[in-house]
Amino acid sequence: MKICVCENLNAKKPLAQSLAELKAVGIEAVEIGCGGYPGKDHADPDILLNDQVAFDVWMKTIQDSGLELAALSVHGNCVHPDPAVAAEFEKDFENCVLLAEKAGVDTIITFSGCPGDHPGAKYPNWVTCPWPDDFLKILDYQWNEVLIPYWKKAAAFANAHGVKKIALEMHPGFCVYNTETLLKLRAAVGETIGANFDPSHLVWQGMEPAAAIRELKGAIYHVHAKDTKVDPINTARIGVLDTKHYGDEINRAWVFRALGYGHDVAWWKDLVSNLRLCGYDGVLSIEHEDSLMTTDEGLKKAVAVLKEAIMREPKPTSMSWA
């Protein structure tokens, strides 16, 4: 495994400077945003797909840094009920696939998206319970009329351009938010669909990441290294479905934290061990969203945790003591 980072945390710095600084703190690979919510500050497909000189300079900058280009990210909502919004996200997704093909990258990271509750809706509708029966009708429409048809088309497009792994981040607010919904879409669409395993979104839902890893064995295509701290006092008062602003940390049921501040190193060692048990040997991509510390401090602390947790040598083929 290698220590990676969601490189958009340095979006306002020149790419070469960003990569040099990341390497200096122990980063070995990068995940670069090229549209959707991560933005395209360091990888604009409109330029890189149409200007060969600019593309060559971009690739050389990455190669000269000594860092691996592990994946491209294009988180968005391609099934948004507003056709104009959906079209923008879909354009970003397709351009990401084309850029991945050109750069020789086979994995992209995104969201499943969430449709509205009927064809004329204006906003997404995330269903969290089965009753009243209206909600089951919404789910039937979202999955069978929108989500599955879209991802069948999108997976075929990705495969035609050399992208074999679409790693969906299981994120509340979108139709794929846990192991069950990820595997449901994968069963309907095929093995192009897999997971971007981000434990932070699973923790506050009450899931045990090690159990989720085992459930997803063979379907984990990318991993985000981000943590969550559940506040037991606030959760006891209000539960975990919390819509207060992320900046209202002291009153929220949970907040995103840098590695080591939601769970200790032993917890991360167990997570890494379960990834190895299930055959994952890719990157762990640090995503800094800790509002209590600066990006630089949070990144350094996260790298320190992963340096201790990751096993560098290949898994033994035999047991020397047996």
C-alpha positions in Angstrom: 0.0 0.0 0.0 1.0 3.6 -0.6 0.2 6.9 1.1 -1.8 9.0 -1.3 -3.7 12.3 -0.9 -6.7 14.0 -2.4 -4.5 16.7 -4.1 -7.2 19.3 -4.3 -6.3 20.3 -0.7 -3.5 22.4 -2.4 -5.7 23.6 -5.2 -4.6 27.2 -4.9 -0.9 26.4 -5.2 0.8 25.7 -8.5 0.8 22.0 -9.3 4.6 21.6 -9.2 4.8 23.4 -5.8 1.9 21.3 -4.4 3.5 18.0 -5.5 6.9 19.0 -4.1 5.4 19.9 -0.7 3.4 16.6 -0.6 6.4 14.5 -1.4 8.4 16.3 1.3 5.9 15.2 4.0 5.8 11.5 2.9 3.1 11.4 0.2 3.8 8.7 -2.5 0.8 9.1 -4.8 -1.9 11.6 -5.7 -5.5 11.6 -6.6 -6.2 14.7 -8.7 -9.6 16.3 -9.1 -10.7 17.1 -12.7 -14.3 18.3 -12.3 -17.4 18.1 -10.2 -17.2 19.1 -6.5 -13.3 18.6 -6.3 -12.9 21.2 -9.0 -10.3 21.2 -11.8 -7.6 23.6 -10.6 -4.8 21.1 -11.4 -6.4 19.1 -14.1 -8.8 20.8 -16.5 -9.9 18.3 -19.1 -11.1 21.1 -21.4 -7.5 22.1 -21.7 -5.6 18.8 -21.3 -7.8 17.0 -23.8 -7.4 19.6 -26.5 -3.9 21.0 -26.0 -1.2 18.3 -26.4 1.6 20.6 -25.2 -0.3 21.5 -22.0 -1.0 17.7 -21.5 2.6 16.8 -21.9 3.7 19.5 -19.5 1.1 18.3 -17.0 2.2 14.7 -17.2 5.9 15.6 -17.0 5.2 17.7 -13.9 3.7 14.7 -12.2 6.4 12.3 -13.4 9.2 14.7 -12.3 7.7 14.9 -8.9 8.3 11.2 -8.3 4.7 10.7 -7.2 2.3 8.2 -8.7 -0.9 9.3 -10.4 -3.2 6.9 -8.7 -6.6 8.1 -9.8 -8.7 11.0 -11.0 -11.7 12.2 -9.0 -14.9 13.8 -10.4 -17.4 13.6 -7.5 -20.8 14.9 -8.7 -24.4 14.1 -9.3 -24.9 13.0 -12.8 -28.5 11.9 -12.1 -29.5 15.3 -10.6 -33.2 16.0 -11.4 -32.4 19.4 -12.9 -31.3 18.5 -16.5 -28.9 21.4 -16.7 -27.1 20.5 -13.5 -27.0 16.8 -14.5 -25.6 17.7 -17.9 -22.7 19.6 -16.3 -21.8 16.8 -14.0 -22.1 14.2 -16.8 -19.8 16.3 -19.0 -17.3 16.4 -16.2 -17.6 12.6 -15.7 -17.1 11.8 -19.4 -14.2 14.3 -19.6 -12.6 12.6 -16.6 -12.9 9.2 -18.3 -11.3 10.6 -21.5 -8.5 12.2 -19.5 -7.9 9.0 -17.5 -7.6 7.1 -20.8 -5.1 9.6 -22.1 -3.1 9.5 -18.9 -3.1 5.7 -18.6 -5.2 5.7 -15.4 -7.8 3.0 -14.9 -9.6 4.2 -11.8 -11.9 7.2 -11.3 -13.7 8.3 -8.1 -17.2 9.8 -7.9 -20.6 9.6 -6.3 -23.5 7.5 -7.3 -25.7 10.6 -7.3 -29.3 11.0 -6.2 -32.3 11.7 -8.4 -35.4 13.6 -7.4 -38.6 11.8 -6.5 -40.3 12.1 -9.9 -39.3 13.3 -13.4 -40.4 16.9 -12.8 -38.5 17.3 -9.5 -36.1 20.2 -8.9 -33.9 18.8 -6.2 -32.5 15.4 -5.1 -34.5 13.4 -2.6 -32.5 11.1 -0.3 -34.8 8.4 1.2 -33.9 7.2 4.7 -36.9 5.1 5.7 -39.5 2.8 4.1 -42.7 4.3 5.5 -45.0 5.9 4.6 -45.1 3.8 1.4 -44.5 6.9 -0.7 -40.8 6.5 0.1 -40.7 3.0 -1.4 -42.2 4.3 -4.6 -39.6 7.0 -4.7 -36.8 4.4 -4.3 -38.3 2.3 -7.1 -38.3 5.2 -9.4 -34.8 6.4 -8.5 -33.2 3.0 -8.8 -35.1 1.3 -11.7 -35.8 4.3 -13.9 -32.8 6.6 -13.3 -29.9 5.2 -11.4 -29.3 1.8 -12.9 -30.0 2.8 -16.5 -27.6 5.8 -16.1 -24.7 3.7 -14.6 -25.1 1.0 -17.2 -24.5 3.6 -19.8 -21.7 5.3 -17.9 -19.9 2.0 -17.2 -20.1 1.1 -20.9 -18.6 4.5 -21.8 -15.8 4.1 -19.2 -15.0 0.6 -20.4 -14.8 1.8 -24.0 -12.1 4.2 -23.0 -10.0 1.9 -20.8 -11.4 2.9 -17.4 -12.2 -0.4 -15.7 -12.9 0.8 -12.2 -15.5 3.4 -11.2 -15.0 3.8 -7.4 -18.2 5.1 -5.9 -17.8 6.9 -2.6 -20.5 5.6 -0.2 -21.9 8.9 0.9 -25.1 9.8 2.7 -27.3 12.1 0.6 -26.7 9.8 -2.5 -28.3 6.5 -3.4 -25.1 4.6 -2.7 -24.3 5.3 0.9 -23.5 1.9 2.5 -22.3 -1.6 1.7 -25.7 -2.8 0.8 -26.5 -0.1 -1.7 -23.0 -0.3 -3.3 -23.4 -4.0 -3.8 -27.0 -3.6 -5.1 -25.8 -1.2 -7.9 -22.8 -3.4 -8.6 -25.0 -6.4 -9.1 -27.2 -4.5 -11.5 -24.5 -2.8 -13.5 -21.4 -5.1 -13.3 -18.0 -5.2 -11.8 -17.0 -1.8 -13.3 -18.8 -0.4 -10.2 -16.8 -0.7 -7.0 -16.3 1.2 -3.8 -14.2 4.2 -2.8 -14.0 3.0 0.8 -14.1 6.1 3.0 -14.6 5.0 6.6 -15.6 8.5 7.8 -19.0 8.3 6.2 -19.6 4.8 7.6 -18.6 5.6 11.2 -21.3 8.1 11.9 -23.9 5.8 10.4 -23.0 3.3 13.1 -21.2 0.9 10.8 -18.0 -1.0 11.7 -15.5 -0.3 8.9 -13.7 -3.6 9.3 -17.0 -5.5 8.9 -17.8 -3.3 5.8 -14.4 -4.1 4.3 -15.1 -7.8 4.6 -18.6 -7.4 3.1 -17.0 -5.6 0.1 -14.2 -8.0 -0.5 -13.1 -7.8 -4.1 -15.2 -4.7 -4.7 -12.9 -2.0 -3.1 -11.2 0.0 -5.8 -9.8 2.9 -3.8 -9.6 4.0 -0.2 -10.0 7.5 1.4 -8.1 8.0 4.6 -10.5 10.3 6.6 -11.9 9.9 10.1 -15.0 11.0 12.0 -15.4 11.7 15.7 -18.8 10.9 17.0 -19.7 13.2 20.0 -21.4 10.9 22.5 -23.1 13.8 24.4 -24.7 15.4 21.3 -25.6 12.0 19.8 -27.4 11.1 22.9 -29.4 14.3 22.6 -30.1 14.5 18.9 -29.0 11.2 17.1 -26.7 11.1 14.2 -28.8 12.7 11.4 -27.4 16.1 11.9 -28.0 19.0 9.4 -26.2 21.7 11.4 -23.3 23.4 9.6 -19.9 21.6 9.8 -18.5 24.7 11.4 -20.8 24.3 14.4 -18.5 21.6 15.8 -19.3 21.8 19.5 -23.0 21.3 18.8 -22.9 18.6 16.1 -23.4 14.9 16.6 -20.2 14.2 14.7 -17.4 16.0 12.8 -14.8 15.0 10.3 -11.3 14.7 11.9 -7.8 14.0 10.8 -6.5 10.5 11.3 -5.7 9.9 14.9 -8.3 12.3 16.2 -11.4 10.2 15.5 -9.8 6.8 16.2 -6.4 5.9 17.4 -3.5 4.3 15.5 -4.5 0.8 16.6 -7.9 1.3 14.9 -6.2 2.3 11.7 -3.9 -0.7 11.9 -6.9 -3.0 12.2 -8.5 -1.3 9.2 -5.4 -1.6 7.1 -5.0 -5.3 8.2 -8.6 -6.0 7.1 -7.9 -4.4 3.7 -4.9 -6.7 3.3 -7.0 -9.7 4.4 -9.5 -8.9 1.6 -6.8 -8.5 -1.1 -6.6 -4.7 -1.3 -3.1 -3.4 -1.9 -3.8 0.0 -3.5 -3.4 3.5 -2.1 -4.8 5.1 1.1 -5.7 8.6 -0.1 -5.7 11.2 2.7 -8.7 13.6 2.5 -8.3 16.6 4.8 -11.7 17.9 6.1 -10.8 18.6 9.7 -12.1 22.0 10.6 -10.2 22.2 13.9 -6.7 22.2 12.3 -4.9 23.6 9.3 -4.5 21.6 6.1 -0.7 21.4 6.7 -1.0 20.2 10.3 -3.8 17.8 9.5 -1.9 16.3 6.6 1.3 15.8 8.6 -0.6 14.1 11.4 -2.5 11.8 9.0 0.8 10.8 7.2 2.3 9.9 10.6 -0.6 7.6 11.4 -0.5 5.9 8.0 3.3 5.5 8.2 2.8 3.5 11.4 -0.3 1.6 10.1 0.7 0.5 6.6 2.6 -2.7 6.1 5.3 -2.2 3.5 6.6 -5.7 2.8 4.5 -8.1 0.7 2.2 -10.5 2.6 4.1 -13.7 3.4 3.4 -16.7 1.2 4.3 -19.0 4.1 4.4 -18.9 7.9 8.0 -19.3 9.1 6.9 -20.6 12.5 4.4 -23.2 11.1 
